[in-house]
Amino acid sequence: MALNRIVLLKGVIAGLAMLGMSMNPVVAQQKFITVASTTSTEQSGLFKHILPIFEKKTGVQVRVIAQGTGQALETGRRGDADVLFVHDKVAEEKFVADGFGVQRFEVMYNDFVLVGPKADPAKIAGTKDIVAGYQKIAAAKAPFASRGDKSGTHAAELRLWKAAGIDPQTGKGTWYRETGSGMGPTLNTASGMNAYTFTDRGTWLSFRNRGDLVIVVEGDQRLFNQYGIMLVNPAKHAHVKKDLGQAFIDWVISPEGQKAIADYKIGTDQLFFPNAKR
């Protein structure tokens, strides 16, 4: 019986060798990095388009944590990500200045839009002044759905309320509703409530459950939406995958990565416009 076992084991080893496999119990792990990013890059479908290109080229898998920019920055501060890909320039620059990020690179831009019900109770459809639009929404006490999640989009929304001289918290619970969630769920809430909401154009273009929602304000210079990318500082968190993370950053801002971003469209609509500077 012992001889039969030896012969059987030799046969198994030979078979594995033919398949290029090893009896080594330590199986090679796929190389990967963790990227904390805003929900707009994930929910718009951009990552589904560009990440397979990077992974095929490098063999490095990218695992995305999709959350609001504020949460993504906090994830980076804890060292729970290797790279941040977000859109709140002021907060990003502070992240680097505080020593949590190595260097910030600009990647791409699109714009924000204000969407609302076709009935347009605030009478702002077709205008290009976002601040005046906010003032009219508040005056009409028209329903407004805010992300309320400290994301880059939420931060931009709050800056515009401030520019309009309005504290929306005074309407909280009545006409001003905070969802505490990402852009997709907030758009769903606005659609169900027939409310106005503030969104990045990329997520809007990929959003299907629009109901009666349409774009009511667009084109204001204050609606510009810049995205940046940063390596989490390995001097703060030694386990950060510095080389792999930097390889991803370098690819994103390279001509190949920038072309991949520009090539992502829904129908004929380009969602993001690359503007990396090297």
Secondary structure, DSSP 8 states (H G I E B T S, - for coil): -HHHHHHHHHHHHHHHHHTT----SS-----EEEEEE-HHHHHTSHHHHHHHHHHHHH--EEEEEE--HHHHHHHHHHT--SEEEE--HHHHHHHHHTTSEEEEEEEEEEEEEEEEETT-TT--TTB--HHHHHHHHHHHT--EEE--S--HHHHHHHHHHHHTT--GGGGBTTTEEE--S-HHHHHHHHHHHT-EEEEEHHHHHH----TTEEEEE---GGGEEEEEEEEE-TTT-TTS-HHHHHHHHHHHTSHHHHHHHHH-EETTEE--EE----
